[in-house]
Amino acid sequence: MDSTISCPNCEQEIAADAEACPACGHIHGEKIACQRHPERMAGAICIVCGDAVCDECDEGNSPHHACPDHRAVSIIEGWAQIYSTSDSFEANLIKENLEAEGLDAAVLDQKDTSFNVELGDLSPVRILVPAFEYLNALSVLTARMDRLGEVSFACPACGEAFEPGEGTCSTCGKPLPAARTA
């Protein structure tokens, strides 16, 4: 039977032999050199990319640790927000498509369904992925994002799924959303 311990930083139950907490990035094993400042020891790893971070790199004002490149990523209990919308149906479609790509995903919907009132940005529906899968999920969504930042996995005319990079739907022949350019 695998033994677990409670992370002293976030109190998440983790494997006793884990070198770092997957939920917050706190290093439990031997300290390692900071990725950006090799002369400094890192007390944590970025939960998004896995880079070792020292106190200077990690602002330390949240329960999770992140490198300067990923500190703006919204993290909720070890899950990273990859996308938000006001539409629960759209959120669930994106979740299902991320799962079809082999990524774990969840929907956090804080809408109150007892009222038929659209609250817009006051009640966003968030699509979350484990923080360590954020970069892979971002790559999947970016390949499916149009110039306006909307994510599409299916033809808007007929609903048939399409692959990134296709210009016209193979089923109905209608133009597909133009991909975002870097």
PLY file of the C-alpha trace (Angstrom):
ply
format ascii 1.0
element vertex 182
property float x
property float y
property float z
element edge 181
property int vertex1
property int vertex2
end_header
0.00 0.00 0.00
1.33 3.44 -0.93
1.81 5.75 2.03
0.78 9.37 1.89
1.67 12.50 3.77
0.06 15.89 4.07
1.91 18.68 2.27
3.03 21.20 4.92
2.36 24.06 2.49
-1.15 23.27 1.16
-2.23 20.24 3.24
-2.96 18.19 0.08
-2.49 14.43 0.55
0.47 13.37 -1.60
2.62 10.27 -2.01
5.17 10.02 0.79
8.00 9.62 -1.72
6.97 12.64 -3.86
9.82 15.08 -4.41
7.37 17.97 -4.74
3.66 18.51 -4.14
1.77 18.35 -7.46
-0.92 20.71 -6.10
1.30 23.57 -4.89
4.89 22.84 -6.01
6.48 22.80 -2.54
9.67 20.69 -2.64
9.67 17.92 -0.03
12.86 16.16 -1.08
16.36 17.49 -1.61
16.58 21.14 -2.58
17.65 21.83 -6.15
19.12 24.84 -7.96
16.75 27.52 -9.24
16.23 27.36 -13.00
16.88 31.10 -13.49
19.38 31.63 -10.64
21.58 28.50 -10.41
23.49 29.99 -7.48
20.29 29.92 -5.37
18.46 26.94 -3.96
14.84 26.46 -4.96
12.18 25.75 -2.37
9.53 24.91 -4.94
8.80 24.05 -8.55
6.43 25.87 -10.87
3.29 23.73 -10.92
2.69 24.66 -14.56
6.07 23.96 -16.21
8.07 22.21 -13.47
10.95 24.72 -13.39
12.64 25.04 -10.01
12.01 28.48 -8.47
13.84 30.35 -5.72
12.25 32.95 -3.44
13.08 35.75 -5.89
11.40 33.99 -8.82
8.37 32.91 -6.81
6.43 35.82 -5.35
5.13 33.53 -2.61
1.83 35.37 -2.14
-0.35 32.43 -3.11
-0.60 28.85 -1.88
0.88 27.51 -5.12
4.29 28.20 -6.61
4.86 29.47 -10.13
7.74 30.79 -12.20
7.59 34.37 -13.54
6.24 33.07 -16.87
3.23 31.37 -15.25
2.36 33.38 -12.16
-0.60 34.97 -13.98
-2.22 31.55 -14.60
-5.29 31.22 -12.38
-4.85 28.15 -10.15
-7.63 26.64 -8.04
-6.49 23.81 -5.74
-3.92 22.48 -8.22
-6.14 23.01 -11.28
-5.31 25.70 -13.85
-7.98 27.73 -15.60
-7.47 27.18 -19.31
-10.56 28.99 -20.63
-13.69 30.73 -19.42
-17.06 31.40 -20.98
-20.54 32.35 -19.88
-22.05 29.27 -21.57
-22.16 25.96 -19.65
-22.85 23.99 -22.85
-19.76 25.44 -24.56
-17.66 24.73 -21.46
-18.72 21.09 -21.40
-17.98 20.70 -25.13
-14.48 22.08 -24.60
-14.00 19.77 -21.61
-15.08 16.73 -23.67
-12.73 17.69 -26.51
-9.79 18.15 -24.12
-10.55 14.70 -22.68
-10.67 13.28 -26.22
-7.12 14.62 -26.61
-6.09 12.63 -23.50
-6.14 15.56 -21.07
-7.97 15.56 -17.75
-10.43 18.47 -17.57
-13.17 19.79 -15.31
-15.84 22.48 -15.49
-16.36 24.88 -12.61
-19.79 26.41 -13.07
-20.84 28.85 -10.39
-24.06 29.93 -12.06
-27.22 29.87 -10.01
-29.68 27.93 -12.13
-32.68 28.83 -9.94
-32.84 32.27 -11.60
-33.21 32.80 -15.33
-30.93 35.84 -15.35
-27.77 36.17 -17.44
-25.08 37.63 -15.21
-22.35 37.64 -17.88
-18.89 38.07 -16.39
-20.29 37.88 -12.86
-20.76 34.14 -13.27
-18.04 32.75 -15.52
-17.94 29.08 -16.32
-14.33 27.94 -16.05
-12.64 25.04 -17.81
-9.86 23.66 -15.62
-7.03 21.22 -16.23
-4.44 19.90 -13.77
-1.77 22.61 -13.56
0.91 20.26 -14.90
-1.22 19.71 -18.05
-1.83 23.44 -18.63
0.76 23.87 -21.39
-0.49 20.83 -23.33
-4.12 21.97 -22.98
-3.19 25.49 -24.05
-1.58 24.07 -27.18
-4.78 22.14 -28.01
-7.02 25.17 -27.48
-4.72 27.57 -29.33
-4.84 25.30 -32.39
-8.66 25.54 -32.23
-8.92 29.27 -31.51
-10.15 31.75 -34.10
-9.01 35.36 -34.51
-11.50 36.52 -31.89
-10.29 34.03 -29.29
-13.27 31.71 -29.59
-12.61 27.97 -29.47
-14.23 25.75 -32.09
-14.00 21.99 -32.54
-16.91 21.68 -34.99
-18.17 23.33 -38.16
-20.53 26.18 -37.23
-22.78 25.30 -40.21
-23.27 21.54 -39.79
-21.65 20.63 -36.46
-19.18 18.14 -37.96
-15.83 17.91 -36.16
-12.79 19.23 -38.03
-9.03 19.08 -37.62
-6.96 22.20 -36.91
-5.75 23.90 -40.08
-8.67 22.86 -42.29
-10.15 25.80 -44.23
-13.45 24.27 -45.32
-15.70 21.64 -43.81
-15.24 18.26 -45.47
-18.93 17.48 -44.90
-20.82 20.62 -45.98
-18.11 22.62 -47.77
-18.70 25.78 -45.71
-15.73 27.88 -44.55
-14.40 27.02 -41.10
-13.41 29.67 -38.52
-10.09 31.24 -39.50
-7.33 30.19 -37.16
-5.57 32.72 -34.95
-2.14 33.67 -36.21
0.79 34.08 -33.84
0 1
1 2
2 3
3 4
4 5
5 6
6 7
7 8
8 9
9 10
10 11
11 12
12 13
13 14
14 15
15 16
16 17
17 18
18 19
19 20
20 21
21 22
22 23
23 24
24 25
25 26
26 27
27 28
28 29
29 30
30 31
31 32
32 33
33 34
34 35
35 36
36 37
37 38
38 39
39 40
40 41
41 42
42 43
43 44
44 45
45 46
46 47
47 48
48 49
49 50
50 51
51 52
52 53
53 54
54 55
55 56
56 57
57 58
58 59
59 60
60 61
61 62
62 63
63 64
64 65
65 66
66 67
67 68
68 69
69 70
70 71
71 72
72 73
73 74
74 75
75 76
76 77
77 78
78 79
79 80
80 81
81 82
82 83
83 84
84 85
85 86
86 87
87 88
88 89
89 90
90 91
91 92
92 93
93 94
94 95
95 96
96 97
97 98
98 99
99 100
100 101
101 102
102 103
103 104
104 105
105 106
106 107
107 108
108 109
109 110
110 111
111 112
112 113
113 114
114 115
115 116
116 117
117 118
118 119
119 120
120 121
121 122
122 123
123 124
124 125
125 126
126 127
127 128
128 129
129 130
130 131
131 132
132 133
133 134
134 135
135 136
136 137
137 138
138 139
139 140
140 141
141 142
142 143
143 144
144 145
145 146
146 147
147 148
148 149
149 150
150 151
151 152
152 153
153 154
154 155
155 156
156 157
157 158
158 159
159 160
160 161
161 162
162 163
163 164
164 165
165 166
166 167
167 168
168 169
169 170
170 171
171 172
172 173
173 174
174 175
175 176
176 177
177 178
178 179
179 180
180 181
